[in-house]
Amino acid sequence: MEITDVRVRRVSKEGKMRGIVSITIDNEFAVHDIKVIEGDNGIFIAMPSRKANDGEFKDIAHPINSEARQKIQSAIISAYEKALAEFEAAVESEEE
């Protein structure tokens, strides 16, 4: 499995949800609405989910094993950090 594209669609410096990302796997399969979350132990990803009748959120799509999750999370966090740096540079240049 190869993450062939990561698109950061939203970046925020406030709140727990820091971004929303879409990925493409092997140039063949896309997963949208992956959330970048700031937790107590740092940034992590939350796969797309929906609220079930019992009020719990259930993942719609998710990696099956920890190796796949690590590949996805590493690619997303790297792209998010790059997008965040670009966002901060743009804000800084507007303030000048």
JOVEN-V495426 format. One line per field, one symbol per residue. ss: DSSP state (h for helix, s for strand, l for the rest). Layout:
ss=???
This chain:
ss=llssssssssslllllssssssssslllsssssssssssllsssssllssslllllsssllllllhhhhhhhhhhhhhhhhhhhhhhhhhhhhhhl
